[in-house]
Amino acid sequence: MRIAFFEVHDWEVPVLREKLAGHQTSFHSGKVNEADFHSLQEVEVLSVFIYSRLDARVLEQLPRLRLIATRSTGFDHIDMETCRGRGIEVATVPSYGENTVAEHTFALILSLSRHIHKSYVRVSQGNYSREGLTGFDLKGKTIGVIGGGRIGLHVIKIARGFGMEVLVTDARQDQFLAELMNFRYVPVEYLLAHSDIVTLHIPYRKETHHFLNAERMAMIRKGALLINTARGGLVDTEALLKALDNGTLSGAGLDVLEGEQYISEEQEMLRSEQPAEVLRGILRDHILLRHESIVFTPHNAFNSREALHRILDTTVENILGFLSGNPINLVG
């Protein structure tokens, strides 16, 4: 079986090679691109991370492809319509870093609530003044968790440990769980108006694009913090900039940005003509990243040693299960 891995690190190669012994495997550190098409003609299983955009143009270059094993929970980088039309199965890693992402969520919260990022910059410049660095306690504050799934539940556990009040918005509600963990399900409008911190933990789909748009951003309690460790497209960047500038938000902790894939490809993109909207998006992101009230990490919330090993283990299980006729973790 021909299996190709993209976006892999050096340490992952021997692990994957050992676990997939007996199969013909190839490994590439970069994203899938046109230069690779000639070598992928015989590939039946393709494994990527989120930066390889598997659209119809790419997929048509892979005539024998049977399975895409993405090493992520989300699959918005894959053209599912084309896959369904071709009979290509897609397997994800639904559970690998719930606690990992939740811990990173609180790293962003604490960076903002205690001005850790501003303190670091100030001290690195030789300024030891505490003027303007007064933070606030999390104890007694209200956190609004949008998405009470696996990651959201870990966020709730940590928040309760800090002594926070917890509001949750989710399409699925488990009242027994809410009573057990001491949180309340509320409509999103109520959550936005009554939370000191709003954190996003919902998947990105067509129906959740710009979930936090200008209208909802205006509902947020004045001076609140926004945290996004989910997907950049959940937040309208222009609405976010406006909320920061007018004081609706006092800060934002972002591990993801709308259009972040374009920022990582800027040098490459400058060599060819790009749609005006893409260029506007890049400009908006740069303005956002320079904002003094932003803490940004480069899609790093999942990136712990333990989580990375869990991702590899599940990916291998997905591939071997599919090849043995017992597929798991397929996108429905």
Contacts in CASP RR format, 6 or more apart in sequence:
PFRMAT RR
TARGET T0000
AUTHOR 0000-0000-0000
METHOD contacts of the structure
MODEL  1
MRIAFFEVHDWEVPVLREKLAGHQTSFHSGKVNEADFHSLQEVEVLSVFI
YSRLDARVLEQLPRLRLIATRSTGFDHIDMETCRGRGIEVATVPSYGENT
VAEHTFALILSLSRHIHKSYVRVSQGNYSREGLTGFDLKGKTIGVIGGGR
IGLHVIKIARGFGMEVLVTDARQDQFLAELMNFRYVPVEYLLAHSDIVTL
HIPYRKETHHFLNAERMAMIRKGALLINTARGGLVDTEALLKALDNGTLS
GAGLDVLEGEQYISEEQEMLRSEQPAEVLRGILRDHILLRHESIVFTPHN
AFNSREALHRILDTTVENILGFLSGNPINLVG
1 23 0 8 1.000
1 24 0 8 1.000
1 44 0 8 1.000
1 45 0 8 1.000
1 323 0 8 1.000
2 23 0 8 1.000
2 24 0 8 1.000
2 26 0 8 1.000
2 42 0 8 1.000
2 43 0 8 1.000
2 44 0 8 1.000
2 45 0 8 1.000
2 64 0 8 1.000
3 20 0 8 1.000
3 23 0 8 1.000
3 24 0 8 1.000
3 25 0 8 1.000
3 26 0 8 1.000
3 43 0 8 1.000
3 44 0 8 1.000
3 45 0 8 1.000
3 46 0 8 1.000
3 47 0 8 1.000
3 319 0 8 1.000
4 25 0 8 1.000
4 26 0 8 1.000
4 27 0 8 1.000
4 28 0 8 1.000
4 39 0 8 1.000
4 40 0 8 1.000
4 43 0 8 1.000
4 45 0 8 1.000
4 46 0 8 1.000
4 47 0 8 1.000
5 12 0 8 1.000
5 16 0 8 1.000
5 25 0 8 1.000
5 26 0 8 1.000
5 27 0 8 1.000
5 28 0 8 1.000
5 47 0 8 1.000
5 48 0 8 1.000
6 28 0 8 1.000
6 30 0 8 1.000
6 31 0 8 1.000
6 32 0 8 1.000
6 36 0 8 1.000
6 46 0 8 1.000
6 47 0 8 1.000
6 48 0 8 1.000
6 49 0 8 1.000
6 52 0 8 1.000
7 28 0 8 1.000
7 29 0 8 1.000
7 30 0 8 1.000
7 31 0 8 1.000
7 48 0 8 1.000
7 49 0 8 1.000
7 51 0 8 1.000
7 52 0 8 1.000
7 71 0 8 1.000
8 16 0 8 1.000
8 27 0 8 1.000
8 28 0 8 1.000
8 29 0 8 1.000
9 29 0 8 1.000
10 29 0 8 1.000
12 27 0 8 1.000
12 308 0 8 1.000
12 312 0 8 1.000
13 27 0 8 1.000
15 309 0 8 1.000
15 312 0 8 1.000
16 25 0 8 1.000
16 27 0 8 1.000
16 312 0 8 1.000
16 316 0 8 1.000
17 25 0 8 1.000
17 27 0 8 1.000
19 312 0 8 1.000
19 316 0 8 1.000
20 316 0 8 1.000
20 319 0 8 1.000
20 320 0 8 1.000
26 39 0 8 1.000
28 36 0 8 1.000
31 48 0 8 1.000
31 51 0 8 1.000
31 52 0 8 1.000
31 53 0 8 1.000
32 40 0 8 1.000
32 46 0 8 1.000
32 48 0 8 1.000
32 52 0 8 1.000
32 53 0 8 1.000
32 54 0 8 1.000
32 58 0 8 1.000
37 58 0 8 1.000
37 61 0 8 1.000
40 46 0 8 1.000
40 61 0 8 1.000
40 62 0 8 1.000
41 61 0 8 1.000
41 62 0 8 1.000
41 63 0 8 1.000
41 64 0 8 1.000
42 64 0 8 1.000
43 62 0 8 1.000
43 64 0 8 1.000
43 65 0 8 1.000
44 64 0 8 1.000
44 65 0 8 1.000
44 66 0 8 1.000
44 67 0 8 1.000
45 65 0 8 1.000
45 66 0 8 1.000
45 67 0 8 1.000
45 68 0 8 1.000
45 69 0 8 1.000
45 319 0 8 1.000
45 322 0 8 1.000
45 323 0 8 1.000
46 54 0 8 1.000
46 62 0 8 1.000
46 65 0 8 1.000
46 67 0 8 1.000
46 68 0 8 1.000
46 69 0 8 1.000
47 68 0 8 1.000
47 69 0 8 1.000
47 70 0 8 1.000
47 71 0 8 1.000
47 315 0 8 1.000
47 319 0 8 1.000
48 54 0 8 1.000
48 68 0 8 1.000
48 70 0 8 1.000
48 71 0 8 1.000
48 77 0 8 1.000
49 70 0 8 1.000
49 71 0 8 1.000
49 72 0 8 1.000
50 70 0 8 1.000
50 72 0 8 1.000
50 74 0 8 1.000
50 77 0 8 1.000
50 299 0 8 1.000
51 77 0 8 1.000
51 261 0 8 1.000
51 264 0 8 1.000
52 77 0 8 1.000
53 77 0 8 1.000
53 261 0 8 1.000
54 68 0 8 1.000
54 77 0 8 1.000
54 78 0 8 1.000
54 79 0 8 1.000
55 79 0 8 1.000
55 82 0 8 1.000
56 79 0 8 1.000
56 82 0 8 1.000
59 65 0 8 1.000
59 79 0 8 1.000
59 82 0 8 1.000
59 83 0 8 1.000
59 86 0 8 1.000
59 88 0 8 1.000
65 86 0 8 1.000
65 88 0 8 1.000
66 87 0 8 1.000
66 88 0 8 1.000
66 89 0 8 1.000
66 322 0 8 1.000
67 88 0 8 1.000
67 89 0 8 1.000
67 90 0 8 1.000
67 91 0 8 1.000
67 318 0 8 1.000
67 319 0 8 1.000
67 322 0 8 1.000
68 78 0 8 1.000
68 83 0 8 1.000
68 88 0 8 1.000
68 89 0 8 1.000
68 90 0 8 1.000
68 91 0 8 1.000
69 91 0 8 1.000
69 315 0 8 1.000
69 318 0 8 1.000
69 319 0 8 1.000
69 322 0 8 1.000
70 77 0 8 1.000
70 78 0 8 1.000
70 90 0 8 1.000
70 91 0 8 1.000
70 92 0 8 1.000
70 93 0 8 1.000
71 93 0 8 1.000
71 311 0 8 1.000
71 312 0 8 1.000
71 315 0 8 1.000
72 92 0 8 1.000
72 93 0 8 1.000
73 92 0 8 1.000
73 93 0 8 1.000
73 94 0 8 1.000
73 95 0 8 1.000
73 96 0 8 1.000
73 203 0 8 1.000
74 92 0 8 1.000
74 203 0 8 1.000
74 204 0 8 1.000
74 231 0 8 1.000
75 90 0 8 1.000
75 92 0 8 1.000
75 331 0 8 1.000
76 204 0 8 1.000
76 205 0 8 1.000
76 231 0 8 1.000
78 90 0 8 1.000
80 90 0 8 1.000
80 331 0 8 1.000
82 88 0 8 1.000
83 89 0 8 1.000
83 90 0 8 1.000
89 322 0 8 1.000
89 327 0 8 1.000
89 330 0 8 1.000
89 331 0 8 1.000
90 330 0 8 1.000
90 331 0 8 1.000
91 315 0 8 1.000
91 318 0 8 1.000
91 319 0 8 1.000
91 322 0 8 1.000
91 327 0 8 1.000
91 328 0 8 1.000
91 329 0 8 1.000
91 330 0 8 1.000
91 331 0 8 1.000
92 318 0 8 1.000
92 329 0 8 1.000
92 331 0 8 1.000
93 310 0 8 1.000
93 311 0 8 1.000
93 314 0 8 1.000
93 315 0 8 1.000
93 318 0 8 1.000
93 329 0 8 1.000
94 329 0 8 1.000
95 150 0 8 1.000
95 310 0 8 1.000
95 314 0 8 1.000
96 302 0 8 1.000
96 307 0 8 1.000
96 310 0 8 1.000
96 311 0 8 1.000
96 314 0 8 1.000
97 151 0 8 1.000
97 302 0 8 1.000
97 304 0 8 1.000
97 307 0 8 1.000
97 310 0 8 1.000
98 150 0 8 1.000
98 151 0 8 1.000
98 152 0 8 1.000
98 153 0 8 1.000
98 154 0 8 1.000
99 154 0 8 1.000
100 301 0 8 1.000
100 302 0 8 1.000
100 303 0 8 1.000
100 304 0 8 1.000
100 306 0 8 1.000
100 307 0 8 1.000
101 151 0 8 1.000
101 154 0 8 1.000
101 201 0 8 1.000
101 229 0 8 1.000
101 301 0 8 1.000
101 302 0 8 1.000
102 151 0 8 1.000
102 152 0 8 1.000
102 154 0 8 1.000
102 155 0 8 1.000
102 157 0 8 1.000
102 158 0 8 1.000
103 158 0 8 1.000
104 229 0 8 1.000
104 255 0 8 1.000
104 297 0 8 1.000
104 300 0 8 1.000
104 301 0 8 1.000
104 302 0 8 1.000
105 151 0 8 1.000
105 155 0 8 1.000
105 158 0 8 1.000
105 199 0 8 1.000
105 201 0 8 1.000
105 227 0 8 1.000
105 229 0 8 1.000
105 301 0 8 1.000
106 155 0 8 1.000
106 158 0 8 1.000
108 227 0 8 1.000
108 229 0 8 1.000
108 253 0 8 1.000
108 254 0 8 1.000
108 255 0 8 1.000
108 295 0 8 1.000
108 297 0 8 1.000
109 138 0 8 1.000
109 197 0 8 1.000
109 199 0 8 1.000
109 225 0 8 1.000
109 227 0 8 1.000
109 253 0 8 1.000
110 116 0 8 1.000
110 138 0 8 1.000
111 117 0 8 1.000
111 253 0 8 1.000
111 295 0 8 1.000
112 225 0 8 1.000
112 250 0 8 1.000
112 251 0 8 1.000
112 252 0 8 1.000
112 253 0 8 1.000
112 293 0 8 1.000
112 295 0 8 1.000
113 135 0 8 1.000
113 136 0 8 1.000
113 137 0 8 1.000
113 138 0 8 1.000
113 225 0 8 1.000
114 135 0 8 1.000
115 132 0 8 1.000
115 133 0 8 1.000
115 134 0 8 1.000
115 135 0 8 1.000
117 295 0 8 1.000
118 133 0 8 1.000
118 292 0 8 1.000
119 133 0 8 1.000
122 128 0 8 1.000
122 129 0 8 1.000
122 133 0 8 1.000
138 159 0 8 1.000
138 162 0 8 1.000
138 163 0 8 1.000
138 164 0 8 1.000
139 162 0 8 1.000
139 163 0 8 1.000
139 164 0 8 1.000
140 163 0 8 1.000
140 164 0 8 1.000
140 165 0 8 1.000
141 164 0 8 1.000
141 165 0 8 1.000
141 196 0 8 1.000
141 197 0 8 1.000
142 164 0 8 1.000
142 165 0 8 1.000
142 166 0 8 1.000
142 167 0 8 1.000
142 194 0 8 1.000
142 195 0 8 1.000
142 196 0 8 1.000
142 197 0 8 1.000
143 155 0 8 1.000
143 159 0 8 1.000
143 164 0 8 1.000
143 165 0 8 1.000
143 166 0 8 1.000
143 167 0 8 1.000
143 195 0 8 1.000
143 196 0 8 1.000
143 197 0 8 1.000
143 198 0 8 1.000
143 199 0 8 1.000
144 166 0 8 1.000
144 167 0 8 1.000
144 168 0 8 1.000
144 169 0 8 1.000
144 191 0 8 1.000
144 195 0 8 1.000
144 197 0 8 1.000
144 198 0 8 1.000
144 199 0 8 1.000
145 152 0 8 1.000
145 155 0 8 1.000
145 156 0 8 1.000
145 159 0 8 1.000
145 166 0 8 1.000
145 167 0 8 1.000
145 168 0 8 1.000
145 169 0 8 1.000
145 183 0 8 1.000
145 199 0 8 1.000
145 201 0 8 1.000
146 168 0 8 1.000
146 169 0 8 1.000
146 170 0 8 1.000
146 188 0 8 1.000
146 191 0 8 1.000
146 198 0 8 1.000
146 199 0 8 1.000
146 200 0 8 1.000
146 201 0 8 1.000
146 202 0 8 1.000
146 211 0 8 1.000
147 168 0 8 1.000
147 169 0 8 1.000
147 170 0 8 1.000
147 200 0 8 1.000
147 201 0 8 1.000
147 202 0 8 1.000
148 156 0 8 1.000
148 168 0 8 1.000
148 170 0 8 1.000
148 201 0 8 1.000
149 170 0 8 1.000
149 201 0 8 1.000
151 201 0 8 1.000
151 229 0 8 1.000
152 168 0 8 1.000
152 201 0 8 1.000
153 177 0 8 1.000
153 181 0 8 1.000
155 199 0 8 1.000
155 201 0 8 1.000
156 166 0 8 1.000
156 168 0 8 1.000
156 181 0 8 1.000
156 183 0 8 1.000
157 181 0 8 1.000
159 166 0 8 1.000
160 166 0 8 1.000
160 181 0 8 1.000
160 182 0 8 1.000
160 183 0 8 1.000
166 181 0 8 1.000
166 182 0 8 1.000
166 183 0 8 1.000
166 184 0 8 1.000
167 183 0 8 1.000
167 184 0 8 1.000
167 185 0 8 1.000
167 186 0 8 1.000
167 190 0 8 1.000
167 191 0 8 1.000
167 194 0 8 1.000
167 195 0 8 1.000
168 178 0 8 1.000
168 183 0 8 1.000
168 184 0 8 1.000
168 185 0 8 1.000
168 186 0 8 1.000
168 191 0 8 1.000
169 185 0 8 1.000
169 186 0 8 1.000
169 187 0 8 1.000
169 188 0 8 1.000
169 191 0 8 1.000
170 185 0 8 1.000
173 185 0 8 1.000
175 185 0 8 1.000
178 184 0 8 1.000
178 185 0 8 1.000
186 194 0 8 1.000
188 216 0 8 1.000
189 216 0 8 1.000
189 219 0 8 1.000
191 198 0 8 1.000
192 198 0 8 1.000
192 216 0 8 1.000
192 219 0 8 1.000
192 220 0 8 1.000
192 221 0 8 1.000
193 219 0 8 1.000
193 220 0 8 1.000
193 221 0 8 1.000
194 221 0 8 1.000
195 220 0 8 1.000
195 221 0 8 1.000
195 224 0 8 1.000
196 221 0 8 1.000
196 224 0 8 1.000
196 225 0 8 1.000
197 224 0 8 1.000
197 225 0 8 1.000
197 226 0 8 1.000
197 227 0 8 1.000
198 220 0 8 1.000
198 224 0 8 1.000
198 225 0 8 1.000
198 226 0 8 1.000
198 227 0 8 1.000
199 226 0 8 1.000
199 227 0 8 1.000
199 228 0 8 1.000
199 229 0 8 1.000
200 211 0 8 1.000
200 212 0 8 1.000
200 226 0 8 1.000
200 227 0 8 1.000
200 228 0 8 1.000
200 229 0 8 1.000
200 230 0 8 1.000
200 234 0 8 1.000
200 235 0 8 1.000
201 229 0 8 1.000
201 230 0 8 1.000
202 208 0 8 1.000
202 211 0 8 1.000
202 230 0 8 1.000
202 234 0 8 1.000
203 230 0 8 1.000
203 231 0 8 1.000
204 230 0 8 1.000
204 231 0 8 1.000
204 232 0 8 1.000
204 233 0 8 1.000
204 234 0 8 1.000
208 234 0 8 1.000
209 233 0 8 1.000
209 234 0 8 1.000
210 233 0 8 1.000
210 234 0 8 1.000
210 235 0 8 1.000
210 236 0 8 1.000
210 239 0 8 1.000
211 234 0 8 1.000
211 235 0 8 1.000
212 226 0 8 1.000
212 234 0 8 1.000
212 235 0 8 1.000
212 236 0 8 1.000
212 239 0 8 1.000
212 240 0 8 1.000
213 236 0 8 1.000
213 239 0 8 1.000
214 236 0 8 1.000
214 238 0 8 1.000
214 239 0 8 1.000
214 242 0 8 1.000
217 236 0 8 1.000
217 239 0 8 1.000
217 240 0 8 1.000
217 242 0 8 1.000
217 243 0 8 1.000
217 248 0 8 1.000
217 249 0 8 1.000
218 243 0 8 1.000
218 248 0 8 1.000
220 226 0 8 1.000
220 243 0 8 1.000
220 248 0 8 1.000
220 249 0 8 1.000
222 247 0 8 1.000
222 248 0 8 1.000
223 247 0 8 1.000
223 248 0 8 1.000
223 249 0 8 1.000
223 250 0 8 1.000
223 251 0 8 1.000
224 248 0 8 1.000
224 249 0 8 1.000
224 250 0 8 1.000
225 249 0 8 1.000
225 250 0 8 1.000
225 251 0 8 1.000
225 252 0 8 1.000
225 253 0 8 1.000
226 235 0 8 1.000
226 240 0 8 1.000
226 243 0 8 1.000
226 249 0 8 1.000
226 251 0 8 1.000
226 252 0 8 1.000
226 253 0 8 1.000
227 252 0 8 1.000
227 253 0 8 1.000
227 254 0 8 1.000
228 234 0 8 1.000
228 235 0 8 1.000
228 252 0 8 1.000
228 253 0 8 1.000
228 254 0 8 1.000
228 255 0 8 1.000
228 256 0 8 1.000
229 255 0 8 1.000
229 256 0 8 1.000
229 301 0 8 1.000
230 256 0 8 1.000
231 256 0 8 1.000
232 254 0 8 1.000
232 256 0 8 1.000
232 257 0 8 1.000
232 258 0 8 1.000
232 259 0 8 1.000
232 260 0 8 1.000
233 256 0 8 1.000
233 258 0 8 1.000
233 259 0 8 1.000
235 258 0 8 1.000
236 258 0 8 1.000
237 257 0 8 1.000
237 258 0 8 1.000
237 281 0 8 1.000
237 284 0 8 1.000
237 285 0 8 1.000
237 288 0 8 1.000
238 284 0 8 1.000
240 249 0 8 1.000
240 252 0 8 1.000
240 288 0 8 1.000
241 284 0 8 1.000
241 287 0 8 1.000
241 288 0 8 1.000
241 291 0 8 1.000
242 248 0 8 1.000
243 249 0 8 1.000
244 251 0 8 1.000
244 252 0 8 1.000
244 291 0 8 1.000
244 293 0 8 1.000
244 294 0 8 1.000
249 293 0 8 1.000
250 293 0 8 1.000
251 293 0 8 1.000
251 294 0 8 1.000
251 295 0 8 1.000
252 293 0 8 1.000
252 294 0 8 1.000
252 295 0 8 1.000
253 294 0 8 1.000
253 295 0 8 1.000
253 296 0 8 1.000
254 288 0 8 1.000
254 294 0 8 1.000
254 295 0 8 1.000
254 296 0 8 1.000
254 297 0 8 1.000
255 296 0 8 1.000
255 297 0 8 1.000
255 298 0 8 1.000
255 299 0 8 1.000
255 300 0 8 1.000
255 301 0 8 1.000
256 299 0 8 1.000
257 263 0 8 1.000
257 285 0 8 1.000
257 288 0 8 1.000
257 289 0 8 1.000
257 296 0 8 1.000
258 281 0 8 1.000
258 284 0 8 1.000
258 285 0 8 1.000
259 281 0 8 1.000
259 282 0 8 1.000
259 285 0 8 1.000
260 285 0 8 1.000
260 299 0 8 1.000
262 269 0 8 1.000
262 278 0 8 1.000
262 281 0 8 1.000
262 282 0 8 1.000
262 285 0 8 1.000
263 282 0 8 1.000
263 285 0 8 1.000
263 286 0 8 1.000
266 282 0 8 1.000
269 278 0 8 1.000
288 294 0 8 1.000
289 296 0 8 1.000
302 308 0 8 1.000
302 311 0 8 1.000
314 329 0 8 1.000
317 328 0 8 1.000
317 329 0 8 1.000
318 327 0 8 1.000
318 328 0 8 1.000
318 329 0 8 1.000
321 327 0 8 1.000
321 328 0 8 1.000
322 328 0 8 1.000
END
